[in-house]
Amino acid sequence: MAEICLVEERVVHHTFYEIFVQATPLLVMMTVWRLVLGYIVVNCSRSRWIKRNKDIPKLLRDDKYKINISVLQQTYQKELMKYESNKIEGRSKVEYNNDTPVNGPKGFILQVQNNAELIPMLSRELNMSSNDIMEYWRYLRKLDKIEKNLKKYNEEIWKCVTMTCITIFGIYVMCHEAFFDDPRLLFRQYPQQESRLIQLYYQISLGYHGFRATCQFFEPKRKDFWAMVIHHWVTVVLIVASWWTGVMQIGALVMVCHDNADIFLPAAKIARYEKNVFFTNILFALFLLCWIMSRIGLFSWKVVYPVLFEAYPTYTCNTYYGFFAALLCVLLLLHFYWLRMILRIAYTALFVSKVVNDNRSESSDNDM
């Protein structure tokens, strides 16, 4: 093949409408799959998680208090709304007898305990001790946290199972593509002629990332919410752009280098929700290993180096070459940046807390 710059006359033209039509069914399937799996996971886990809490309050053990439960539940909801309002407004103190922090896992309990009028008033009206009231409210608070963490638990199981299937399929696709063994084949023609397997791989990946980019607005919020919004929507844009510009083979390589690490991190979080410290640490170690081997090693070897040094001269005159090459380099630098954060978490787990903690998660994760 003569080493000339390939012109940009497209052999296969993928319009945005064609991409939309091919990706929409997979997006719908991801939505249905999430709802079905979520229903199964939540309903199978709720009773088991509640049974972990062996401190059943006196009010639920004694029938004579049943009339009081509805009153306490209504008052609890009112105080909880007040507590959440304080957090939303950014107030760091609650003005009762003294200044009490509202942030943290015990913020709500401290708020009601320091209300000079609420607990004594309820104690007189219901003929109950203050300790019994607070015991019941602590129990309700634990149930609220269980429901909140069940949603996160459900999310991690869905990600782990879905990414396992996508990763296995991606590896299967690469086993049938010659360019995985010899990346120089990527630059023999433009646009790249994708196989049916690569096209299906793209449809599935776009359905997955498109669903995550949309549904994250309805998921429990984390500290890095806006960072993840940017991450997911940029991923969607890159998948669509590589599909539209005819470089799906390179795009498939990028995705297969990234997918496997997204199995072990959700798996580690699942083990943490199950309070299994041993498997949490083992799975996080596997996540770290996969990150280094695939997102840095394999990604540099199979994608970044060929794009920078094997694409000349056939692709370098392409209008989109500089755009994609720059983004791939930025992505590699981001991997090194995130690797530094991951190593810091690993160091803390090994020498400080002895267990892996996700700093992005809210404090309620630890208080089930």
N, C-alpha and C positions, 0 to 999 in steps of 0.2 A: 504494500500500500504506500503510495507516495505521501510524503510528509508535507501536506498542504493544509491550509486553514479551511476547515469545512464551512461551507456557506450555511445560512440559517433557513434554507428552504425546507419547510417541514414536510416529512413524508407522511406522518400520522398527526392529524390535527385534533387535539383534545380541547374542546371549548369548555367554558365554565358551566354551561348547561349540562353537557355530558358528564362532567365530574359530579355535579349536584345530583343528577339522576342516578348515577352508579353508587354514590356514597349514602344517599338518603335511606335506602332499605337497611343498610348496616347500622345506621344511627338509630333507626326504629327498633331493630333487633337488640341493640345494646340497651336501650331503654327498657324493653320488656324483660330482658335477661336480668337487669339490675333490680327491677321490681319483684320478679319471681324469687331470685336468690335472696333479696333483702327480706321478703316475707318469711321465707323458710328459716333464715338465720336468726332473725329477731324473735320469732315465736318459739324456736327451739332453745334459745339461749336465755330468754328473760327469766323463766322459772328457776333455771339452774343458777343464775347470778343472784337472784333474790334469796335463794336458799343458803348462799354463802354468808349472808347476814344473819347470824344466829341470835342477835340481840333483838328479839321480838318484844316490843314495848308492852307494858302492863295493860294498857287500854285495849289491846287486841287479844289479851289472854283472859280478860275478865268481862263477862257479858253485861255487867251492870253499867259499864262505861260506854256502851254502844251509842246511846243518845248524845253523848258529848262529842263523839268523833266528828260528826258533821259540822258542829260549831268550830271545832279546832281546825278542821280542814279549810273552812271558809276564811278564818282569821289568818291561817298560814299562807293562803294564796294572796291575801291582801298585803301581808308583810313582805312576801316574796316579790310582789310587783314593786313595792316601795324600794326594796333592796336592789332589784335590777335597774330601776329608774336611776338610783344613785350612781350605779356603775356606768350607765349609758351617758349620763350627764358629766361624767368625769370627776365626780366628787370623791375625794379620798377620805373624807371623814363623815360620820353620821352624828348629828347633833342631838344626843340624848344626855344622860348624866355626865358622860365624859366623851372625849373624842375617840371613836373606835374606828379602825381601818375597815373599809368595806371590801377591799381586795383580798384575795386569798381564799383557801378552802373553808375557813371557819368564819368568814366575814358575816354571813347571814346569822349564824348562831350568836355571835358577839353582838350583832345589832339588836336582836330581840331581848337578849339577856340584860342589856343596858338600858332598855326602855323602862323607866321608873314606874309607869302606870299599866302597861299592857299585861304582863304576867300576873301581878297581884289582882288585877281586875278579873281576869279569866279564872283565877284560882278561887275567888269568892263566888262568882256566878255559877261555876260548875261544881263547886265543892270538891276540888281536886288540889293536890299539892303542886307546887311549882315544878318540882323535879319530874313528876309524871307528865306534865305538859311539855317540858323541854325534851323529855325522853321520846315522846311521840313525834315532836317536830324534828328531832334529829333523824328519826326513822324515815319520815317523809322526805327529808332532805337527801338521805341516802338513796331513796327510790328515784328521786329526780335525777340524781347523778348517774344512777344505773341506766335510766332511759336515755340520757344524753350520751353516755359512753357506748350504749348499744348501737346508736347510729354510727358512731365512729368505727366501732368493731365491724359492723356490717359493711361499711365503706372499704375497710382494709381487706376483708375476706373477698369482696367483689374484685378489688384490684389485683389481689394475689392470684385468684383463680383465672381471671380473664387474661392477665399478662402471662401466666404460665402457658395457656393455650396459644396466645399470639406468638410467644417466643418459640414454642415448639414448631408452629407452622412456619415461622420465619427461618428457622434453621433448616427445615425441610425444603423450603424454597431455595435457599442458598446451595444446598446439596445438588440441586438440579441446574445451577447456573455456572457456566464456565468462568465468568468474570470474577467470581469469588476467589478462585485459585490464581487467576492472572488479571489483576485490576487494569492492566494496559488495554485489555479488550473493551473497557468502558469507552475509550476515546477513538474507536475505529469508525464510528458513524454518528451523525446527528440528524434528527433526534434519535435517541436510543430506542431500539425496538424491544419493548418489554414483552415478556411472555404472559400467558394467561395467569400463571401462578403469581407473578409479580403484581399484576393488575388486581388480583383478588386480595393479595397481601396489603396493597394500598387501600383498597376499599375497607377492609377490616380495621386497619390502623386509623384511617380517617374517621370511621364510625366511633372507635374507642375514644380518640382524643377530642373529637367533636362533642361527644357526650360529656366528657369530663370538663371541657371548657364551658359547657352550658350549665351542667348540674351543680357545679361548685358554688353557685350563688344560692343554692338551696341546702347545702351541706353545713354541718357545724363549722363555725369560723375558727381559723387558727391565726397565729401571730403573723405568718407569712402569706396571708390571704391574697393581697394584691400582687405579691411576687409570683404566686402560683397562677393568678389570673393572666398575667403577662406571659408566663411560661407556656401555659396551655394554648393561648390564642396565637402566640408566635409559632408554636409547633403546628397548629392547624394551617396557618398561612404558608409555612415552609412546605408542608405536604402538598397543599393545593398548587403552590407555585412550581414545585418540581414536577408535578403531574402535568401541569399546563405547558411548561417549557420543554418537556420531552427529555428529562433526565431522571426517569424513574428508577433506572438501575442503580445510579448513585444514591438516590433516596432510599431504596430498599437496603443498601449496605449500611447507610447511616442508622436506619431504624433497627436493624438486627444487631448492631453494635450497642444499642441503648436499651433494648427491651429486657434483657435478662436480669439486669440490676434491679429492675422494678418488681421482681418476684420476691427477693429476699428481704427488702425493707418492709413491705406490708406484712410478710410472714413473721418478722421479728416483732412488729407491733401487735400482731395477733397473739403471739406467745406472751407478750407483756400484759395484754388485757386478761389473759388466762392466768396471770401471776406465776408464770414459769420462768424463773430467772435464768436457769441453765440454757433452755432453748432460745430465749431472747438473745443472750450473748453469743451463742453459736451461730444463729441466723444473721445477726448483725456482722459477725466476722466474715461470713460467706458473702454478705452484701458488700463489705469493704473489698474483699478479694475480687469479686466480679466487677466492681467499679474500676479497680486498677487494671485488671486484665482486659476488659472489654471497652469501657468508655475512654480509657487513656491508651492502653497498648494496642488493642485491635483497631480502634477508631483511627489512631495515628497511622498504623501500618497499612490498613486496607482502604482508607478514605482520604485523610488529609495529605499524606505523602504523595499518592498517585495524582490527586487533583492539582497539587502544586508543581510536581516535577515530571509527571507522565503525560499531562494534558497538552503540553507544548509540542508542536505548533497547531495541532488540529482543532483545539477548543479555545485557545487563548484569545482569538479574535471574536468569539461569541459575545453578544451583548450582555448575556447574563453571567458569564464566567466570573468576572471580578466580584459581582454581588454574592454569588454562592461561595466562592473561595474565601472571601472575607468572613462570611457568616460561619463557615466551618472552622476557621481559625479562632473566631470569638468563642464558639461553642467549646473548642478544646481548652481554651484558657479558662472558661467557666468551670470545666470539669476539674481543673487543678485547684481552682478557688474552692469549689465544693469539697474536694478531697481534703483540703486543709481543715474545713469544718468537721468532716467525718472523722478525721484523725483526732481532732480535739475531743469529740464525743467518746471515741474509743479510749483515749487516754484517761478521761474522767471515769469511764466505766471500769477500767483496769485498776486504777490507783486511788480513786476517791470514793465513788458511790458503790462500786462493785456490780452495778447494773446499768444497762443502756437506757438513757432517757432522751425522749424527743423534745427538745427545747421549744419546738413550734407549738406543741400541744398545750391546751389550757390546763390549769391546775387540777381540774376535776378528774383528769385521767388517773391521778394517783390516789383518789379517795373513794374508790368503789367499795 
